[in-house]
Amino acid sequence: MLAGELKPWELTFRIHRLYGHELPVTERLAELYDEYAILEYGDRTVDQLDAEVTAEARRLTARPSVPTEPTDAPS
């Protein structure tokens, strides 16, 4: 999505479809998918949701997947 290959709602759809609300790391994206589904009943716009999805995707990509520092000193 950040590279422009998916629209924000498509990213949330794929996350929701693959993982549902089961993974804590992607929970917010799954919640945002649900919010797209009820847009017509709420007070948010597509642009607002798109911006939040983009911010969440950036946050996830900035998060290191492995520790940058060793957690235990070798014995």
Secondary structure as GFF3:
##gff-version 3
##sequence-region A 1 75
A	DSSP	alpha_helix	8	19	.	.	.	ID=ss1
A	DSSP	three_ten_helix	24	26	.	.	.	ID=ss2
A	DSSP	alpha_helix	27	37	.	.	.	ID=ss3
A	DSSP	three_ten_helix	39	41	.	.	.	ID=ss4
A	DSSP	alpha_helix	46	62	.	.	.	ID=ss5
###
